[in-house]
């Protein structure tokens, strides 16, 4: 399966906007979220998905700082990866995987790992990514542990720690300056 990543722009961001509610639906299983009165996964009383998507416009307003990638498998949009750089990174890292999502029907087929590696290879330096450490998120924990371990050949740090804005997280840190593509 051919997996590609491409930065999106204002003309193509609608594809990520189309995928985003599916991502929030998946996260609802992990975090216990429920939709609001209008059927939107949001704490605020947002009426429509269009209104909710406007919150993410910042990702397309700072092209050298925030990098919204669309992930495709055999040219079909199957997910996204949002990569942040300073000042939007925690702990002084150069890059932060802010969001990462693959459609369920493409999971377990190597698409996510191939996409993650392409994203990592697109940005050289120190990385951090975080995921929920709870029992309901074992699949993502296992995915990131395996992917980061394979990518770095075991040269990474992993810890469960309290974050400033998001509560307790399983945190992975690594450096890829010397990795080969």
JOQUICOR-V574987 format. One record per backbone hydrogen bond with DSSP energy under -0.5 kcal/mol. CO is the residue of the C=O (numbers start at 1). NH is the residue of the N-H. Records with the same first field share a line. If there is no record, write none. Layout:
CO->NH + NH
This chain:
1->3
2->74
4->72
6->70
9->12 + 13
12->15 + 16
13->17
14->18
15->19
16->20
17->21
19->22 + 23
20->24
21->25
22->26
23->27
24->28
25->29
26->29 + 30
27->31
28->32
36->39
40->36 + 42
44->46
48->52
49->53
50->54
52->55
53->56
54->57
55->58
56->59
57->60
58->61 + 62
62->65 + 66
65->85
66->68
67->69 + 83
68->8
69->81
70->6
71->78 + 79
72->4
73->76
76->73
78->103
79->71
80->101
81->69 + 83
82->98 + 99
83->67
84->96
85->88
90->93
95->128
96->84 + 98
97->130
99->82
101->80
103->106
104->107
106->109 + 111
110->114
111->115
112->116
113->117
114->118
115->119
116->120
117->121
118->122
119->122 + 123
120->123
125->176
126->94 + 95
127->174
128->97
129->172
131->170
134->137
135->138
137->141
138->142
139->143
140->144
141->145
142->146
143->147
144->148
145->149
146->150
147->151
148->152
149->153 + 154
152->155
154->156
155->175
157->173
159->161 + 171
161->169
163->167
167->163
169->161 + 171
170->131
171->159
172->129
173->157
174->127
176->179
